[in-house]
Amino acid sequence: DEDTQLPLIASIIDRELSEPYSIFTYRYFLNNWPELCFMAIDSSSRECVGVIVCKLEKHREMMRGYVGMLVVDKRARKLKLGSELVSRALAVMQERGADECVLEAETTNEGALRLYQSLGFIRDKALSRYYLSGRDAYRLKL
């Protein structure tokens, strides 16, 4: 239910990502594509330790999936949660007719770049000063 999930999602994303997002951004994804939003919950602490937020919509003549946010708590990294969350979202996108999936990642985020490349994403484009911080990004495509 959105009232309990939204604060958990907002909390981990605000804590772990460099970009600031508003509550409206989370609602946009959760209300329109709830089937493409997954959370990993630590069974002992009941804390949200990972989240992926995606969408799927028509782009030109194809269905394009988009990974808006992927976050894994620093303490839970190396457990393959990121791979699992992305794989689950990609499976649903594929089921629903996605022709491709895209996302952006900071050029300096080696962990994220490694993760996405291991899942088959390729660097499609360099985006100069893409983030509010002024940092550059790569657009990755599968």
N, C-alpha and C positions, 0 to 999 in steps of 0.2 A: 504494500500500500504506500502511495506517494508520501503521505504525511510522515511515515517512519523512515522511508528510504531516502528521501530528499536530504534531510540533515546529515545522514551518514555519508552520502555521496559528496555533498558540498564540503563537508569537513575534510575528507581525505584529499580531494582535489585541491582545495585551498591550501592545505598543508604541504602537498608534494609538488604541485606544478608552479612554474614561474609566472604564468599568465593569470591575471585576475578574471574571474567569471562571475556573472550575476546570477541570482536565483532564476531569472527569466531564461537564461541559457539552458540551465538544467531542465527546467520545465518544458522548454521547446523540444528537447530530445526525448524526455520521459513521457510526455503526453502524446507525441506523434509516433514514436517508435519504441514503445515499452519492451517489445520482443527483442530489441537490439541493445538493450542495456542489461549488463550482468554485474553482479557483485560477488566478491569472494568474502565470506564471513569466517573468522577464526572461531572454531567450534568451542574452544575453552573460554575465550574472553568475550565472545559475541561481538567483537569489533569488526568493522569493515576493513579488510586489509588489501582489497583490490577492487577496481571498478573499470568497466569499459562502457562508453556511451557512444552510440553510433546512429546513423540514419541511412535510409535507402530511398532514392527518388530518381525520377526520370532526369537524365542529363543528355541533351541533344537527342539522339535516336536510341540511347541505351539506358539501362538501369545501372546507376552508380551508387555503390556503397561508400560510406564515409566514416572513418573513425575520428570522432570529435575529440575524445579524451580517453587515454588509457593511463591508469595510475596503479602502482603497486607500492604499498607501504615499504619504506626502507628496510624495516626489520623482517619483511617477508620476501625479500628479493632472493633470487637463486633457487626458488622453489618451483619455477616454471609456471607461476600463476599468470604472468603476462601472456605467455604462449597459449595457455589454456583459455584465457578470456578472449583473446583475439580469435583463436580457432573456433570457439563457440559462436561468436558473432559472425564470422565468415560463413560458417555452416548455415546459419539462418538466412544470411544474405543470399547465398547460393540457392537455397530452397525457394526463395522468393524471387528468383530470376535475375540476380545481379550479374552484370557483364564484366564489371571491374570494381575495384575498391581503391580508394585513395586516402591519403592522410598527410599531415605535415609533421616533421620532427626537427628539433633544433640540430644544426650541423655539429654542435659540440656534444650532443647526447648520444655517446657511443653505445651505451647499453640499449637504448631504444632502437638505434640504427641496426645493431647486431640482431636484436630480436626480430625486427621486421624483415631483414634480409634473410634470416634463417627460415622464415615463413614464405619466402618467395617474392617479396616486394622488391622492386627495383627503383633506383633514384630516377625520377622522371624530369625533375627541374630544380634548379637552385633558386631560392626566393630571398633576395637581398632585403635585409632589415624587416623581415616578415612579422616579428613579434614586437609588442609594445616596448620591450626592453631594448629594441634595436638589434636584437640578435637575428642571425640568418637562419633559414630553414631549408630543408629539402622537401619537395613533394615526392612522396613515394607512391607507387602504383602496383597493384596486383591484377 
